[in-house]
Amino acid sequence: MDRRNLAVAFEAHALAEPTATALVVGDERWSRADITDLASRVAGLLVELGARPGDAVVSQYHTDAPDIAVALAAARLGCTFVPVPIRLGPLEFSYVLELVDPVLLVLRDVALAEQLDVPSGTAVRSSDEVAGGASLTVPVADEPPGQVPVIGFTSGSTGRPKGVMHGWAQMSWVRQFLTDLVDLRPGESICVAGAGGGVPGFTFYTYLGLASGAPIVQAEKWDPRQVLRLMARESCVWSTMVPTMMYMLLEARKADPELPLPTSMRGVSMGGAFMATDLIRRARDELGLEVLRVYAMAECMMACQMRRSDPESDRNEFDGWPGPGADVAVFDDQRKRVPPGTVGELGLKGPSLFEGYLGDPDGKPTRMTPDDFFLSGDMGRLTPGGFVKVVGRKKDLIIRGGFNIDPVEIEELLRSLDGVRDVAVIGYPDERLGERACAVLVVQDGVDYGVQDLARHLLAVGLSKEKLPERVVCTTEVPRSPDGKVLKAKLREQVLSQP
């Protein structure tokens, strides 16, 4: 397996063709030589700070030129790189810093440091000034035994975020998997739809682009109109995004039919939230985008992915099948495998499975089955043909008087209501029944639904009476993590705080 350090992989492309484009952000463009120069300046700063192999470097990550330069410099010096999503709150951010104790912290605005508990030995620099020093060419350091090159922190939907540790081998496998998925060729562009923080985003965009010689293309900020224009202008062939982003692309072109179609795109890997079949069909029919459903998590990146060669009906419905050397199985509460068609907890194994949780040596082992599958916490089933179908989070199940209610099932049925743009179904405590279901609807202006409205709709489409939501909240948005997942714990707090 290819285990190349990011700096080594990128250097091979930079030496071969230094003037080739490495990064496009809006109308700005950086060549491989430009990025190399920026990275050498960051390396000079790290040497000045006394950084050594194994030291940590933390950066608010948005996949722009300074961010990429910091990642390359950290890799070159054998440091552990921690790409933090820019929307991570001060409380969670401070916890990350306490756990990592970095030699350097790079912020979009150094004023944020006043809200953080920055360790005394940590130098703080802004993204604008981090590459402003003298250039220094240093050899790639020998990484110490047990070195973890990248740590990404989970969104922290419940409790403190977890530091998910990955090595070059895991990232290299994902790069090769995605390269084969869309037949990515040197010089072809990929499009950044998100910020790229955390290990999955860092791997899907930064590592994939730099290690494959693929120009990385992104808008200055998320704007679906600009994203469509950039996809077309730069002839992008692949991207990954959450369903909400695809919906916004569709709505942008619906409002402005003059926006160009991304005709070079061979596939969009999409996951992280519920995907309606209608959304996938619209992407194909209205934008010419082939959505390739993916099931993965920070702990096991790109574990399961649909392929372009799969039948269209399967691509519409299922959430992928394992990549080369990977495997997926379904388990009951006793950690015993269940047969295809039976719903249980999904277990994952394969080349992209993480090394462990930072500061929690027991965290990974306690979630492993006797046959080395990592229990995901997601509920799903396998088809006889080996496809994965995710039905929801194990901890999100609502138990009403001993009756299990799957929120995803209800959410799927409510999305067809007129004026409903997003749905989240959560449980709330009840003294008699233990829990009841509440439907939170993101609706268009002037739209309102009550409990009886939902009951009529759900009973008409065949939902059992025991599963009907007994509370409805109409709102303008639901809280989401940086990677687009609904933060149901936070949403539950918000709902319970309302009279």
Secondary structure, 3 states (H helix, E strand, C coil): CCCCCHHHHHHHHHHHCCCCEEEEECCEEEEHHHHHHHHHHHHHHHHHCCCCCCCEEEEEECCCHHHHHHHHHHHHCCCEEEEEECCCCHHHHHHHHHHHCCCEEEECCHHHHHHCCCCCCCEEEECCCCCCCCCCCCCCCCCCCCCCCEEEECCCCCCCCCEEEECHHHHHHHHHHHHHHCCCCCCCEEEECCCCCHHHHHHHHHHHHHHHCCCEEECCCCCHHHHHHHHHHCCEEEEEECHHHHHHHHHHHHHCCCCCCCCCCCEEEECCCCCCHHHHHHHHHHHCCCEEEEEEECCEEEEEECCCCCCHHHHHHCCCEECCCCEEEEECCCCCECCCCCCEEEEEECCCECCEECCECCCCHHHECCCCCEEEEEEEEECCCCCEEEEEEHHHCEEECCEEECHHHHHHHHCCCCCEEEEEEEEEEECCCEEEEEEEEEECCCCCCCHHHHHHHHHHCCCCHHHCCCEEEEECCCCECCCCCECHHHHHHHHHCCC
